[in-house]
Amino acid sequence: MKPPLLAFNKKGIYCEAADVYLDPWKPVDKAIISHGHADHSRWGHKKYITHHSNVPIIKHRLGEIEVSGKEWNETFSINGVKFSLHPAGHIIGSSQIRVEHKGEVWVFTGDYKDEEDGVAVPYEPVKCHTFITECTFGLPAFKWQPQAEVFSEINNWWQQNKEDGRTSVIFGYSLGKAQRLLKHLDTSIGKIYTHGAIENMTEVIRPLSEMPETTRVTRDTKKNEFKGNIVVAPPSAHGSPWIKKMVPYVTASASGWMTFRGARRRRAIDRGFVLSDHCDWQGLLKSIKATGAEKVICTHGYTDIFSRYLRELGFDARTEETQYEGEMGEEESKKEIES
């Protein structure tokens, strides 16, 4: 019995024929990276390959690394195995990784979403025999509203807070969610302030995607400057001394987990907006069907439930253990917050 084209081992997803890993979680010689979030792009590999728009992002997060950038749909060969990167729609620079060898095609999604967000290049289905998919939100309870409706709610919330003489503080991950928020906030309402971790990442992304004017929060920012305006901050800033100068403020979180009221209550958030950079239940099913794959491997999220449902639909579906964390893996590193 021949070995699978891609195998899961203690270091990551391994292509033995090419001697290369996809999004490995342990240091390896050569790694193809799907996107810049911390659970998928880790420090310590000798060589990195990723989409060219992700190069400045992972350099910002990882420091001096040896990395080469590829274009969308550009085929490159390693030891006779063909690879190419295709838009995943998750965040800016996020890729699906297509692997072809001896007539067999596998696709690894990394993280992905099927809704166009105005920042990331939209997701494109890629035909394959085996599809390795995340299922962060792989439950029927997860059903996203159209993005335009969510941002209408966010901007109305900001406007109301301004009328009440309060500062709006909305939490989102520094890479991906923050830029999506910035892109669609209504700047006619007021001024956008940013936490340092978000401003640093947005400065990296500005050459890649148009963003509105923002103002970094510093020690010199006066308390009275915040009133009626909005502050975009990472979730880890909630409850920290940093936020105290914004009193009186109202907090909100933009996350797929805001589907559940308990999540908002546990995080002591005043308002939750359901906004995710991952597929919902129907988005996952639609995306999988569009690939034409017969075999599906579920890597992180509600893997057992989702793979069981796929088997009921007739797919050859199973799960594999990884160290990917979905939305929880998108949190800022301690180093970024401290800087």
N, C-alpha and C positions, 0 to 999 in steps of 0.2 A: 504493500500500500504506500503510495507516494505521500510525502509530507505535504501539508497544506501550504499554499502560497504565502499566507500570513499566519503566524503562530503567536500565542500569548505565552510569555515566560516571565521570570521574576524582574526583568528590566523593562519590559514593554511589549509592543507589538513588533514582531521580528519577521523580516523577509530574509530567509536563509539564502535563497538563490542570489540575492543582491548584497547580502551581509550589511543590511541597513535596518534601522528601527524607525517606526512611526510614533511620534509623541512619547518617547520613552520617559519613564519616571526614575530611572537610575542612569548614571553616566555611561555613555557609549561612545564609540569612535565616530559614527556617522548617524545623524538623525534628520528625518524630514518632519518639519513642524507645521501643524495645521493652523495654529493661531497663537496670539500672544498671552493668553491667560496663564496664570502661574501653574495650574495643574497640568497644562499641556506643553508649556515651554519652560524647561528647567535648566538650571545652570550645571555645567560640568561636562558637556559633550565636546568632543574634539572638533567636529565639523557640523554645521547646521545648514539645512536647505529649507527655504520657505518662500512664500510669495513675496515679490519685491516690496510691496507696500507694508508687509509685516516686518521687514528688516529693521527700519528705524525703531519700531515698537519694541522688538525683543532686545535690541542693543540698549535701549533706554532702561529696560528692566534687568538685563543680565550683565551689562557692562561690555568689556572688550571681548568679543567672540569672533571666531572664524565662521562667516555666514555668506551664503550666496543666494541671490534672489532669482526667482523664475516668474515668467508671465503666465496668465491664465491659458490653459490648453496647450502649453508648451511641453512637448514630449522630450524627456531626457532619459538616457539609459545608464543603468549601473549594472555591470556584469551581465549584460544581455536582458535585463528586466526593464520594461518601459514604465516610467512614472509620468504623471501629469497632475497639475493642480487645477481645481475647478471651484467657482464661488460657492461658499457655504452660507452666506447671508447672516452669519452669527454676529460678527463685529467687523470693523474695517480690517482688511487683510486676512480674513479667515478663509480657509481652504478645505475642500474635500480632497483626499489624496487617492488618485486612481492608480492601480497597480495591474500591469498586464504581463503575462508570461506564458508562452506556449499555448496560446488560445484561451487562457483563463483570465478573467477580469474580476478583481475585487475593488471595492471602494470603501475607504474609511472616512467617516464624516467629520471626525473631531466633534465639535458642537455646531449646530446649525438651526436656522429658522427659515420658514418659507414665506414670511411676510416681508415685503420691501419696506425698509425703514428710512430711506433717504440718506443714509451714511454708508453702510456696507454695500458692496456689489451684490445684487440679489441672487439668492440661491438658484442653482440650476441642477435639475435631476441628471444623473449620469447612469447610463445603462451598465449593468454588471451582472455577474453570476452570484456573487456573494457581497452582501451589504453589511458593513459594521456600523451600527447606529447607536447614538446615545438615546436615552429615553428619560431624561431628567424629569419631564412632566408627563410621563406615560401612564396617566390615569384619566378616565372619562370626565372627572370633575374639572380638569383643566381645559377651559375653552376661552380663548382670548377674544376680546372685543377688537374691532378694527382700530388701528393706531390713532387715526384722526379723532375718534370718539374719546380715547383715553387722554390725548393731549388737550382736547377741549375741556375735559374735567379738570386737568391739572391747571390750565390757565385760568379757569373760572375760580378755582380754589385760591390761586395766587391773588386774583383781583379782589376776592372777598376779604382775604387777610389784609390786603393793603387798605381797604375801606375801614377795616376794624383797627387799623394802626398797629398791625403786627408784622413781624418778619416771617417770611416763608422759608423753611429749611427742608429741602428734599434730598433724600439719601439715594445714591446709586453708585455702582462700582466705577472706579476711576477709569477703567478701560472698557469702552463699549457703551454701557448704560449711561454714563455721564455725558458722552458726546451726543447720544441720541436725545437726551433731555435738552441739552444746550441747543441742538439743531431746531427743536420745535417749540421752545419757550417763546411766548409772545413778548418781545422786547418793548412793545408800546406800553406795557403795564408798568415796567420799571427796569431797574438795573440788575444785572446778573453778577453775583459774587461767587467765587470758587475757593474751595479748600486747596491748599498747596499741592497735594497729591494729584488732584484732578486738573489743576492748572498746568502742572508739569507735563502730564500725559497729553493734555489738549494742545500744548505747544508743539509736541512731537507730531500730532495728527493734523494740525492746521495746514501744512503744505499738501496734505493728501485729500482734505475735505474742507469745504468752506464752513466756518463756524462764526457765530455772532461774537461781538465784543464782550469780554468778561473782565472782571477785576479780582485780582488775587487778594484774599484776606490775609493781612499781615498784623503784626503787633501794633502797627501805627494806625490801623483802621479804627476809626472812632465808632463808638456804640450807636450814635445817632445817625450814622450813614446807612445802617441796615434797614431802618424802619420803612415798611412798605415794599421793600425789594425782596429778591429771592436769593438764597444761598444754596449752591449745589455742593454736597459733601459726601464722602464715603461713609458707609454704615458704621465703621469703627469710630467715627467722630461723635456719634450719638452718646450723650452722657459724659463726654470729656470736658475738661476745663475750657477747651477751645470754644465751645458753643455758648458759654455763659454770657459773653458780651453781646449776644444777639437778643437777649430778653427785652420785651416780650416776643416770643416766637411760637410758631406752630410747626410741628414736624410731619413729614410724610415720607413714605418709602415707595419706590417704584420697583416692583419685583413680581414674578409669577407666583411667589409664595403668598402674596397678599390676597390670593384667592380664598385663603382660609383666615377667618377672623382671629383665630387663636394665634396665628403667626404675628399679626399686628399687635395683639395684646401682649404677647411674650416680649416683643421688642419695644414695648412702651411707645408706640407710634400713634400720633393723633389721627392720621389718615393714611389709608393704603390705596395705591393705584396699581392695578394688575397690568404690568408691562414686563414682558420677558423677551430675552434675546435667544430663546429656545423655542422649538415647535411645541404646540399644544397636542393633545391626543389626536385630533383629526389631522393636524399638520403632519404628525409622524406617520400616520397610516397612509395618507395621500402621497407623501414623499417616497415611502417604501414601495408602494405599488407602482409609482412612476419609473422606478429603476428597472423593473422587470426581473429583479433578483428572485431566485428560488430559495436561497439560503440567507438567513438574517442572523447576525450576532449582536446581542444587546450588551452594552458595556457599562453604562452607569445610569443611575436613576431607579425607576420602578421596574427593574429588569425582569424579575420573576413573573409579575402580573402581566407585563406587556408581552413577553415572549410566549407565555401561555396563550394569550389571546391570538397572537400571530399564528401559533400552531393550529388553533381552532379555525383560522381562516385558510389553512392549507399550506402555510410556509414551513420550511424546515428551519425552525428558529431555536436558538439556545442562548445561554448567557456566558459571559466571561468576566472574571474579576479583574479590575484595573484600579489604578489610583487616581482616576479622574473624579471630579467632585461636582460637576454641573455648576449651578449658580454659586454654591458655597466655595468653589475653587476660584471664583472671580474676585474675591476679596483682595484688598491691597496687602502687599507684604508689610511686615513691621518696619522694614527699612524705609519704604516709601512714605509711610505715615510720619515717621520720625523726621524725615527730611522736610 
